Amino acid sequence: MDIQHLQFADRFDGISGSAIREIFKLLAVPGMISFAGGNPAASALPDKACAEIARELLLDKGKTLLQYGATEGYAPLRESLVPYLKDRFSFDCAPDEILPVTGSTQAMDLLCKALINPGDKVVIENPTFLGNMQCIKLYQAQLVPVDSDEDGIRVDELEEVFKKEHPKMLYVIPTFQNPTGRTLSLERRKKIAALASRYGVVVAEDDPYRDLRYEGSELPSIKSFDHEGWVAFMGSFSKVISPGLRVGFLCANKTLLRKCTIGKQSSDVHTANLNQAIVDTYLRRDLLMPHVREICQSYANQMNTMLGLLAKCGGVARYTRPQGGLFIFAELEKGMDAVKLLQTCVDSGVAYVPGTYFYAAGGHENTFRLNFSMSTLEQIQRGMEKLNQIFTANKQ
Amino acid sequence: MDIQHLQFADRFDGISGSAIREIFKLLAVPGMISFAGGNPAASALPDKACAEIARELLLDKGKTLLQYGATEGYAPLRESLVPYLKDRFSFDCAPDEILPVTGSTQAMDLLCKALINPGDKVVIENPTFLGNMQCIKLYQAQLVPVDSDEDGIRVDELEEVFKKEHPKMLYVIPTFQNPTGRTLSLERRKKIAALASRYGVVVAEDDPYRDLRYEGSELPSIKSFDHEGWVAFMGSFSKVISPGLRVGFLCANKTLLRKCTIGKQSSDVHTANLNQAIVDTYLRRDLLMPHVREICQSYANQMNTMLGLLAKCGGVARYTRPQGGLFIFAELEKGMDAVKLLQTCVDSGVAYVPGTYFYAAGGHENTFRLNFSMSTLEQIQRGMEKLNQIFTANKQ
């Protein structure tokens, strides 16, 4: 039988490759100034430190690290995450309420695996991170978008949706959100924890950018206001140590975490031990926060430079002013189309991601996302100048 | 709302933790001789080599390895797998027909994700590897077990099942099968490739033990007889380099592989780059096969010692005589129960896995699986002597 007759599973209906991936292909041109990605700067990746740590770990306990590990995770890492979570995210958590995962994307996948039946409703911020939207869609959930404003997702709307739609889960990025860069206010954090437990909705709190704060004060996590276990917290070391190592973690109520652990058993058995041990070493030796402070210094400069230039950029109606993270979200003047203008920009050597892809139902063609972490100050200058020229020339 | 009211997804109905995991908990006793696991020997794990390779890789291209990688995999590894597959598994495959994955368990998961709707039928060998049975069950497929004999899965029965049941997939471990240690004959390999394409069934060929051959001649993979792309080949470096690194790969028809790649995007984005690069280095520098030959020497001794003692072991009616791999499968005399006897064995300091867990519908309580890779010759002597005493004392 011709393999063309092969039928794929229904979960792939309506799923294509990500539009963003297609954009990234456009960018493989030498000299391109890309504000499109969301990667850490090369200078933020601690290659030399990791080289020595990896060697030391393998010489010291290589027989353990190269052997099968427990699905539940590398025990020293689970232990060193406890004070880290208390210190950085303001919540108490025992080692057996923590599951190290293969990047926090896997935390999302495992939560969906544990909870979602086809047709279940999952509330998301509008706009939100494309990757996890796709993850939720592959579990054939129905996305219920709720708008956000300067203070993050609108909790008044959220309560209405919880009441009427009985969703299974809320997916939210509370700090320096992707793509908007906005941070959920303290009041709303408390309110979301309360609503979750009032209406029995699991909150998937995704907080990978938190440590990248350049100004303002830290806020406690939503999970720190959770008394009954409805908030599942997903953390990541991709933005502060290395995305290539693929280490994140999930903190959740034990019963839920047990289902996720059984799910993980047949996803990838366990997260690679060496990778978990490298992160553990960063935590144990207090290497993480000094490294983060270094990164933040240059990212702050990059962000502020970009914000300064955005203020003078033709055609830009408004933009967010994040206190940290990797992204700024901007809106062109009425009638302008960031999707259509992208090709012109790419031809002239600068790129961004049109905002439309981050909205569950599309639209918002006048919006776009800018990343500043991967460009030097000089690239930001030149790139923003190009955008200024093109947007000015295309004003309606 | 009390978190106890949380409803989990239907895919977890009837799924509990693995019974084998419960057994492993019994084994955490100092001095226990365990024939229960399936891990490589500690001496087979190249800790010193990996320490130097990891350091060198991170110093040399750490900025690339620590950055996000492509979901499609680390390009050098995809390239170095091409000649490896040709040489070791006798099939031609282009780099873009290969997807590096986070252990070959993830290959199984992605194939199911791409292909399986609830209620679809998946044919498995009876008995077979518990982990992947659970993976298939989590996709709510219906398992259709087909018996095996000394030459592997019975292809006469298989054709009947393909005709009548229209399964979506066949899962098969052709070489030194887990748990039986049996190898699928050349004729049956050819026949399975032909049947797959005649009836339009995807074959998930899982071949992690192949390189661990201690006698006899190698056989080409089922995939080497596949002309239309119905065979998906899952490979692993867990048994020959390290399970803790979590690196395997999937080779499949491009359309199928594309779906698996989209599925992987939201499973874990990509497999950790450093881990892929370590395996790539093993292949590129021809370190793999010399290392494998070393391992095989000691495993062959261990297997032959165990086989010799099994021949004299009271209560044992028959057992398989593998030419490689990690496992021997044995049958007690009628009326004896390997499940019930396990506690007595563990109390006396020796453990195995009852065979019943490897059968889709249970039963076969007189069977058990023995692993020899993790025990020294002396431990095998002592452990088999204990089994001999207990089995002899419990003969009916």
Interface residues (C-beta under 8 A of the other chain):
Chain A: M1 D2 I3 Q4 H5 L6 Q7 F8 A9 D10 R11 F12 I15 S16 G17 S18 N39 P40 A42 L45 P46 D47 K48 C50 A51 E52 A54 R55 E56 L57 L58 L59 G62 K63 T64 L65 L66 Q67 Y68 G69 T102 G103 T105 Q106 M108 D109 K113 A114 L115 I116 N117 G131 N132 Q134 C135 L138 K168 S197 R198 Y199 G200 V202 E228 G229 W230 S238 I241 S242 P243 G244 L245 R246 N253 T255 L256 R258 K259 I262 G263 Q265 S266 S267 D268 V269 H270 T271 A272 N273 L274 N275
Chain B: M1 D2 I3 Q4 H5 L6 Q7 F8 A9 D10 R11 F12 I15 S16 G17 S18 N39 P40 A42 L45 P46 D47 K48 C50 A51 E52 A54 R55 E56 L57 L58 L59 G62 K63 T64 L65 L66 Q67 Y68 G69 T102 G103 T105 Q106 M108 D109 K113 A114 L115 I116 N117 G131 N132 Q134 C135 L138 K168 S197 R198 Y199 G200 V202 E228 G229 W230 S238 I241 S242 P243 G244 L245 R246 N253 T255 L256 R258 K259 I262 G263 Q265 S266 S267 D268 V269 H270 T271 A272 N273 L274 N275
